[in-house]
Amino acid sequence: MAKPALVIFDCDGVLVDSEPISIAVLLEMIAKSGTTLSEDDAYDRFLGRSMTTISKILHEEYGFAASEADLDEMRANLFARFELDLKPIPGIAETLRALDVPRCVASSSQPDRIRLSLKLTGLLDLLDPHIFSATMVKRGKPAPDLFLLAAKTMKTSPKDCVVIEDSPAGIEAAKSAGMRVCAFTGGTHSRGGRLEAALASLKPDRIFNDMLQLPRLLRDLSITSP
């Protein structure tokens, strides 16, 4: 079998270890409104989803309508925390340099957040300019739109793409797009096994927790997958 023609990386939790920071800042915003939401519930409901989708869920299911001022304040707090605390996923820079296939980023985050995250962690030059945001499509994950846009722009058939994801919404989106998908469980938010069990239930092609394993995993996947 030929090797994958394109590797599509999610950003948060796959390239950068941002999910604990993002969830903490989101919960701080929610708490100001008097709404109670646990960390586990926040991960279950919001991991891998765009801010547009998160805002809709908060409004429809929790009765919290985030104002533009709320969102602006949250974004400012998030970026400030990123400046202080954001780290790359261990081994990702070495892995990106070792891959001998085209790659791109397809993230639910807004473009400025994606670029800031990659710049702060020293990864931007390894991925620029092939960066796609959910703001570029009508429907975010778990719809397949973002991954299909990335494949079309990169002139690659979906069946020849492999997606690297850390969220149930992302796994569902990749499968809906007709792409193979590997679930990454090496971010700090994956500890405890709760997320890994949720990802495993969606039957990704592979589950792995060490980014340095990815080049070998992709070689094995190209040999053994139909």
Secondary structure, DSSP 8 states (H G I E B T S, - for coil): ----SEEEE-SBTTTB--HHHHHHHHHHHHHHTT----HHHHHHHHTT--HHHHHHHHHHHH-----HHHHHHHHHHHHHHHHHH--B-TTHHHHHHH--S-EEEEESS-HHHHHHHHHHTT-HHHHTT-EEEGGGSSS-TTSSHHHHHHHHHTT--GGGEEEEE-SHHHHHHHHHTT-EEEEE--SGGGTTSHHHHHHHTT--SEEES-GGGHHHHHHHHHHH--
